[in-house]
Amino acid sequence: MVQIRAMAKNDLVEVSRLLGGSWRRTYSPIMGEENTARLSDEKHAPEKLAEELADHDKMSFVAERTDGSIAGYAMAAMDKKGDVMLDRLHIEPQEFGSGLAVDLLHAVLAAHAGIPSIALEVIDGNDRAIAFYRKHGFEIVERRPAAHGVGGHASLIMRRMLPMA
């Protein structure tokens, strides 16, 4: 049994660990082990996550198992124009196929009810994520140089229109 809840300060270290592992598994084959580790260590340190957690324009969720361990994490950010970007959605590999990623996605969507759409950026080559997001109503709307300092790689911007209440 897993519970989706708002992320708290006491989750920072475990979420940092989850993100680091997920990034290394997913992106090392695409952008190299050294580059992936460097970027993940910079962006996913507990201190960086604490800054994001304190940002009122960002919402973070965790999937907590009954034993208190974190099985997944999602974060979405709203910009000054009111556009929402799903910035992160990561789960432990043993949760693949369990529906946990869908539950986290639904938590993010529910938290942003009433907005017209939500977007995300995924590095081209992350085929598992691209297929997941397509299955859940996201369409590729743009291809551009990848963010995250990943020279020579492209990012896909995907967007999902949301029903208006």
LUMVODO-664651 format. One record per residue: y, z, x of N, C-alpha, C, O in turn. Coordinates in steps of 0.001 Angstrom, whole numbers, plus 500000, padded with zeros to 6 digits. Atoms other than C-alpha are relative to their C-alpha. Layout:
N
YZXYZXYZXYZX ...
END
This chain:
165
498815500000500848500000500000500000501243500000500889501325500750501862 498766500137499239503423499027501309501175500136499041501146499616497926 498788499814500795506834500049499999501155499285500697501363499460501898 498799500633499481509942497894500459501162500945499701501340501396498569 498859499098500172513028500030501021501114499593500962500907498793501874 498885500232499092516439499958502666499656500593501362499049501660501454 500224499509498645516260500348506418500871501223500250501983501316499730 499272498788499637517354503719507825500073500114501521499366499406502238 499830499822498554518448504898511275498697500369500696498463499954501831 501253499594499349515047506446511957498999498846500115497919499033500675 500859501182499887513521502922511670500363499125501198499640498176501504 499460500908498980515522501437514566499009499668501111498846498495501449 500904500242498870512975501842517369498800499165499553498397498232500247 501180500742500455510032500597515323500367498573499582499593497647499824 499570501351500361511986497629513927500286499189501266499959498003501324 499764500674498720513108496761517474498683499527500600498589498397501079 501323500356499483509464496779518567499403498841499198498880497890499779 500546501051500864508397494645515575500690498662500289500026497636500430 499259501239499719511164492085516232499641499425501365499436498218501497 500343500472498660510385491893519949498640499321500032498485498257500632 501344500591500047506713491227519302499979498701499222499363497724499646 499972501190500838507392488728516550500687498837500724500189497711500710 499289501045499268509928486798518636499151499442501133499078498227501319 500807500465498868507638486649521647498831499143499530498542498113500139 501116500794500529504675485402519577500469498649499485499828497625499720 499538501207500685506732482853517674500729499040500927500460497839500910 499083500868499280509302481541520131499630499719501451500148498766502032 500390500290498608507670481761523573499449498587500167499815497910501127 500491501374499835505754478500522997501087498941499812500945497821500301 498945500962500290508973476818521820501057500000501097501475498936501552 498883499938499060511586478072524288499685500733501287500594501038502059 500414499372498750509604479718527070500020501512499924500848502104499232 500141498544500043508552483306527679501233500726500510501692501684499889 498867499305499390511459484274529930501235499956499104501877500982498876 498837500155500880514186482906527652499821500803498716500752501463498255 500283499269501230512531484381524567500146501502500211500779502186499407 499925498559499720512168487840526140501442500429500217501869501457499691 498596499657499726515769487837527398500805500055498711501522501024498464 499238500050501251517220486804524034499588501124499053500438501763498433 500471498940500894515044489224522085500471501363500477500924502181499677 499558498708499466515851492128524400501488500224499739501907501350499472 498560499893500251519577491397523964500292500249498525501082501129498182 499661499999501422519578490881520212499281501074499187499751501446498113 500821499102500814516923493348519072499902501413500546499050502185500106 499983498628499479517685496480521076500385500948498871501179500580498005 499662499048501069517865499585518871501505500184499821501972500350498694 498545499834500103521594499908519679500640498851499217501547499068498414 499482501165500727522271496366518411499628500091498519500440499791497644 500436499851501384520236497019515286500799501093499295501084500978498103 499192498919500579522206500245514722501376499470499596501901499842498546 498710500607500336525457498240514812499883499181498719500750499251497848 500214500809501199524054495839512225499791500877498778500295500576497696 500278499093501113522829498702510061501298500617499467501405500896498273 498724499407500398526375500124510001500965498972499391501994499346498828 499148501073500506527863496742508998499774499844498500498667499517498072 500142500042501459528532496776505238499779498595499451499450498438498275 500259501369500434528229492979505090498556499571500276498180498428500012 501403500293499706524585493175506188499101500974499253499400502163499144 500974499168500698521607494454504233498658499846500696498179498729500895 501280500010499296518384495403505998498952500732499185499218501778498592 501132499427500728515017496143504436498807500135500932498636499334501851 501256499860499286511749497426505844498871500101498987499061500515497843 501232499809500759508211497327504530499259501126500705498801500974501837 500586498809499404506775500773505146498607500244499418498414500267498202 501365499673500418503058501524505048499924501479499613500835502251499910 500160498609500425501742504777503581499957500960501182500284502137501029 500030499130498820501270506124507126501366500097500689501500500752501723 498650499955499451505004505606507782500318498894500979501473498756501384 499739501092499061504605502616510096500691498836499281500560498665498069 499243501132500534506779499542509611499167498723500165498760498370501271 500805501218500008504900496371508652500847498742499924500351497645500182 499143501162500126507890494098508094501454500393499917501793501555499693 498563499770499959511641493724508237500719498728499568500297497620499902 499146501124500387514299491497506675501450500455500031501757501612499745 498568499708499992518077491312507067500758498760499562500471497649500008 499132501081500447520673489196505302501446500434500190501780501612500064 498591499727499741524380488928506055500867499149499080500568497984498817 499038500720500825527284487962503829501273499792500822501784500721501447 498777500261499253530281486256505385501231500223499114501107500582497943 498734499745500711533951486519504356500159499126498755500870499500497822 499906500895501152533539483577501942499007500363498901499044499788497813 500999499603500992530652485297500136498690499242500120497818499369499261 501258500707499769527937483037501555499009500968500644499378501773501499 501028499109499473524676484808502310499021499218500860498562498137500489 500950500596499058522439484004505271498872500992500214499107502130500621 501175499207499655518912485361505557499840499863501503499410498822501997 499966500068498543519132486204509237498644500296500614498302499739501658 501308499630499436515689487741509780499010500312498896499355500906497874 501130499592500827512334488049508075498780499950500909498322498871501285 501121499899499063509473489262510271498984500995499461499347502041498923 501073499079500378506105490839509504498973500058501125498881499156501957 501086499857499029503238492109511602498927498948499718498688498621498556 500987501074500197500529489447512151498857500383499050498355499528498320 501093499606500888497882491478510314500408499935498529499558500042497645 499509500111501375500070491127507203500139498545499548500453498288498386 499907501410500378500071487300507288499068499745498818497906500152498837 500802500346501162498847486028503925499867501112498976499218500922497947 500156498854500909499157489441502246501011499994498860500860500751497901 498920499990500984502274488605500209501177500862500426502189500916499728 498933499113499547504399491025502219501289499241500299502372499708499946 498791500786499703506800488329503451500697499599498699501926499606498624 499431500357501307507296487227499836500707501213499404501801501084498855 499376498781500527508013490833498817501327500282500692502303500643500034 498746499806499272510640491148501553501047498961499584502216499296499390 499085501049500443512183487812500560500556500342498623501756500203498387 499541499644501347512341488953496932500973501173500025501908501211499225 499062498876499872514051492199497982501380499490500397502391499926499847 498724500580499566516745490187499767500647499233498852501845499376498611 499451500790501103517164487821496811500528500905498897501606500655498357 499566499068501056517386490697494313501283500718500393502142500964499547 498803499294499527519998492455496444501244499110499940502370499607499959 498880500940500030522154489329496283500045499227498677500525498094498633 499993500639501319521716488521492589501426499606499620502376500353499855 498691500468500444524577486494491185500678499053500964501672498422500605 499418500975499078525329484455494285499356498643499728498227498588499241 500552501322500343524828480682493974498826499552500869497948498827500400 501079500455499127522555480214497002499888500936501201500764501756501473 500211499266498749521123481722500152499496498994501026498713498101500702 500380500918498929520692479950503480499307500772501113499319502003501138 500618499420498813518786480567506687499969498952501083500116497758500822 500130500888498855518431479092510137498653500266500643498290501416500889 501298499866499353515049478432511699499926498970501124500346497825500954 500118500921498874514327476889515085498928498962499685497811499295499287 500943501096500212512678473497514745498793500242500896498945500498502091 501222499692499277509077473969515803499343501271499484498165501507499755 500566498808500623508590477253513926499392499564498664499887499897497587 500601500657501156506298475408511550499517500978498931499615500688497739 500472499003500977504830478522509916501154500458499103501007500515497883 498838499544500771508290479760508854500543498874499116500872499101497952 499477501126500773509449476312507742499139499769498765499666499573497670 500906500184501142506370475918505532500157501135498986500164500893497779 499815498853500895506835479430504106501264499822499161501230499963497938 498740500112500728510472478829503201499992498820499033500535498921497933 500126501136500928509734475404501700499208500408498762499583500075497638 500847499549501114507011476977499562500795500872499026500483500931497837 499229499076500834509604479445498270501388499458499638502335500215499426 498832500639500588512249476933497255501144499654500928502197499220500460 498944500362499052514278476401500428499831498539500400498713498049500561 500006501390499558515231472864501427500838499874501263501827500584501440 499223500259498789516440471571504771501268499251499594501209498208498943 498721500620500348520135470756504413500783499549501230501766498817501112 499264500361498785521215470383508038499102500219501216498243501101501231 500646499836498696519893469954511554501119500064501028502003499208501033 498931499844499016522052471193514449499442500671501249498317501172501241 500468499281498807521817472592517971499705501457499649500434502082498878 500422498635500331520044475931517852501013501028500451501630500902501509 499232498818499608521981479150517880499115500792500953498130500252501456 500819499110499166520586482045519918499980499571501463499152500075502222 499969500395498601521472480312523207498797499195500441498410499253501608 501221500739499713518448478020523025500345498539500262500207497700499371 499618501361499659519616474893524827498840499035499864497703499363500202 501005501043500109517745471689524082499129500090498767498225499273498592 500786499862501221516339472889520770500910499850498794502114500096498866 499244500167501236517412472169517235499663501129499038498576501706499071 500213499075501104517827474516514316500052499208498712500755498204498600 499934500549501341517196473642510740500691501029499129500335502207499152 499364499141500990519497475097508121499313499683498674499273498536498229 500691500154501275517588475663504912500776500799498957501344501847499262 499255499346501070519127476612501573499154500001498728498400499069498447 500656499874501302517784477817498252501075500311498972501820501282499107 499080499736501107519850477566495101499375501122499178498157501178499004 500475498861500779519598480713493000500458499879498553501550499380498282 499587500066501403519642480977489234501164500955499750501196502070500271 498862499147500353522877482335487844499613500816498773498986500306497845 500346499095501107522524485316485521500791499661498765500634500314497733 
END
